Amino acid sequence: MNIYQVRPTEMGWELEDQQSQETVLRTLTKDEMYSALDAFMEGRTASVEVIGRDGELEEERPYPGSHHL
């Protein structure tokens, strides 16, 4: 299972593959990131850690199984 991490940047939000350390997705808002995650994670088995602006873990989202409403 792959592990990804969503974290804030100066320009928005990014999704990083923790194994390769590559940024695989960038968005301007957190809401856009959650919507883009649904499409990106389709067909993948992974865990996504969401890091808040305070640097703390906000939530962990398992895929498949998580969807942004």
Residue frames as qw, qx, qy, qz and C-alpha x, y, z in Angstrom:
[[0.000, 0.890, 0.456, 0.000, 0.00, 0.00, 0.00],
 [0.396, 0.428, -0.017, 0.812, 1.31, 3.43, -0.93],
 [0.301, -0.710, -0.421, 0.477, 1.36, 6.29, 1.55],
 [0.270, 0.593, 0.215, 0.727, 0.78, 9.86, 0.42],
 [0.295, -0.513, -0.433, 0.680, 0.84, 13.08, 2.37],
 [0.117, 0.811, 0.344, 0.457, -1.23, 16.22, 1.76],
 [0.473, -0.498, -0.264, 0.677, 0.38, 19.33, 3.16],
 [0.162, 0.958, 0.191, -0.143, 0.12, 23.08, 2.82],
 [0.621, 0.123, 0.143, 0.760, 2.58, 25.15, 0.81],
 [0.092, -0.386, -0.081, 0.914, 3.02, 28.89, 0.37],
 [0.253, 0.136, -0.454, -0.844, 0.95, 28.69, -2.83],
 [0.756, -0.082, -0.260, -0.595, -1.72, 26.14, -1.82],
 [0.799, -0.286, 0.482, -0.217, -1.65, 22.40, -1.16],
 [0.431, 0.504, -0.710, -0.235, 0.42, 19.49, -2.48],
 [0.962, -0.139, 0.149, -0.184, 0.18, 15.72, -2.48],
 [0.132, 0.684, -0.717, -0.025, 3.50, 13.92, -2.07],
 [0.934, 0.022, -0.353, -0.057, 4.24, 10.23, -2.59],
 [0.538, -0.761, 0.349, -0.095, 6.09, 9.32, 0.61],
 [0.911, -0.060, 0.318, 0.257, 8.00, 6.48, -1.05],
 [0.651, 0.441, 0.214, 0.579, 9.44, 8.46, -3.96],
 [0.287, -0.556, -0.183, 0.758, 9.27, 11.89, -2.24],
 [0.139, 0.183, 0.497, 0.837, 7.75, 13.27, -5.46],
 [0.334, 0.363, 0.321, -0.808, 4.96, 15.83, -5.55],
 [0.208, 0.216, 0.883, 0.361, 2.21, 14.24, -7.64],
 [0.031, -0.738, -0.597, -0.314, -0.58, 16.83, -7.33],
 [0.198, -0.144, -0.252, 0.936, -0.87, 20.56, -6.55],
 [0.057, -0.737, -0.603, -0.300, -3.96, 22.68, -5.91],
 [0.047, 0.521, -0.124, 0.843, -4.69, 26.20, -4.70],
 [0.540, -0.433, 0.239, -0.680, -7.19, 25.25, -1.99],
 [0.255, -0.184, 0.911, -0.266, -7.66, 22.36, 0.40],
 [0.686, 0.348, 0.421, -0.482, -11.17, 21.79, -0.96],
 [0.628, 0.620, -0.363, -0.301, -9.75, 21.47, -4.49],
 [0.072, 0.460, -0.881, 0.081, -7.19, 18.98, -3.15],
 [0.501, 0.038, 0.775, -0.383, -9.90, 16.80, -1.62],
 [0.734, 0.520, 0.141, -0.413, -11.84, 16.80, -4.90],
 [0.475, 0.656, -0.567, -0.152, -8.70, 16.02, -6.93],
 [0.256, -0.369, 0.870, -0.205, -7.78, 13.22, -4.50],
 [0.754, 0.214, 0.493, -0.377, -10.94, 11.30, -5.39],
 [0.744, 0.629, -0.136, -0.178, -9.95, 11.22, -9.07],
 [0.211, 0.691, -0.686, 0.089, -6.24, 10.59, -8.42],
 [0.336, -0.307, 0.836, -0.308, -6.88, 7.73, -5.98],
 [0.848, 0.217, 0.063, -0.479, -9.44, 5.94, -8.16],
 [0.920, 0.278, -0.277, -0.014, -8.30, 2.34, -8.53],
 [0.363, 0.506, -0.618, 0.479, -5.44, 2.75, -6.02],
 [0.748, -0.550, -0.363, 0.082, -4.98, 1.25, -2.58],
 [0.405, 0.388, -0.291, 0.775, -3.32, 3.87, -0.42],
 [0.395, -0.712, -0.458, 0.357, -3.36, 5.85, 2.77],
 [0.252, 0.652, 0.065, 0.712, -3.35, 9.65, 2.67],
 [0.437, -0.498, -0.431, 0.612, -2.15, 11.63, 5.68],
 [0.103, 0.838, 0.249, 0.475, -3.50, 15.19, 5.79],
 [0.510, -0.232, -0.306, 0.770, -1.16, 17.64, 7.52],
 [0.016, -0.921, -0.388, 0.023, -2.66, 20.96, 8.63],
 [0.284, 0.834, -0.114, 0.459, -1.13, 24.41, 8.48],
 [0.492, -0.776, 0.323, -0.226, 0.01, 23.93, 12.09],
 [0.259, 0.541, -0.800, 0.018, 2.13, 20.94, 11.00],
 [0.457, -0.126, 0.787, -0.395, -0.01, 18.43, 12.89],
 [0.064, -0.124, -0.927, -0.347, -1.72, 15.36, 11.43],
 [0.470, 0.003, 0.095, -0.878, -5.39, 16.30, 10.89],
 [0.865, 0.111, 0.292, -0.393, -6.66, 13.02, 9.51],
 [0.188, -0.290, 0.874, 0.341, -5.74, 9.84, 7.71],
 [0.710, 0.362, 0.038, -0.604, -7.85, 8.87, 4.69],
 [0.512, -0.119, 0.828, 0.192, -7.85, 5.26, 3.42],
 [0.586, 0.474, -0.263, -0.602, -8.41, 4.57, -0.29],
 [0.249, -0.436, -0.516, -0.694, -10.54, 2.98, -1.49],
 [0.370, -0.531, -0.719, 0.253, -13.19, 4.11, 0.94],
 [0.153, -0.570, -0.240, 0.770, -12.79, 7.88, 1.28],
 [0.267, 0.567, 0.515, 0.585, -14.67, 10.42, -0.79],
 [0.084, -0.162, -0.192, 0.964, -14.99, 14.17, -0.54],
 [0.141, 0.665, 0.733, -0.040, -18.55, 15.41, -0.37]]
